[in-house]
């Protein structure tokens, strides 16, 4: 099972080096929303 840290590292690895902190926050937030939505629709 992947940990949250593993998931964040994977996300960061796909982002460009000049990514802002706000951009990282947005992507983490959106990932949380998608996961929550998937759980609620099952």
C-alpha positions in Angstrom: 0.0 0.0 0.0 1.3 3.4 -0.9 1.7 6.1 1.7 0.7 9.7 1.4 4.3 10.6 1.2 4.8 8.2 -1.7 1.9 9.7 -3.5 3.2 13.3 -3.0 6.7 12.3 -4.2 5.2 10.8 -7.3 3.2 14.0 -8.0 6.3 16.1 -7.4 8.4 14.0 -9.8 5.9 14.8 -12.6 6.0 18.5 -12.0 8.5 20.9 -13.5 11.4 22.2 -11.3 10.0 25.8 -11.4 6.7 24.8 -9.9 5.4 27.1 -7.2 4.3 26.1 -3.7 0.7 27.2 -4.6 0.7 25.0 -7.7 1.7 22.0 -5.6 -1.0 22.8 -3.0 -3.6 23.0 -5.8 -2.6 19.7 -7.2 -2.7 18.0 -3.8 -6.1 19.5 -3.1 -7.5 18.4 -6.4 -6.2 14.9 -5.9 -7.9 14.8 -2.5 -11.2 16.0 -4.1 -11.1 13.4 -6.9 -10.4 10.6 -4.4 -13.2 11.7 -2.1 -15.6 11.9 -5.1 -14.7 8.4 -6.2 -15.3 7.1 -2.7 -18.7 8.8 -2.4 -19.9 7.4 -5.8 -19.1 3.8 -5.0 
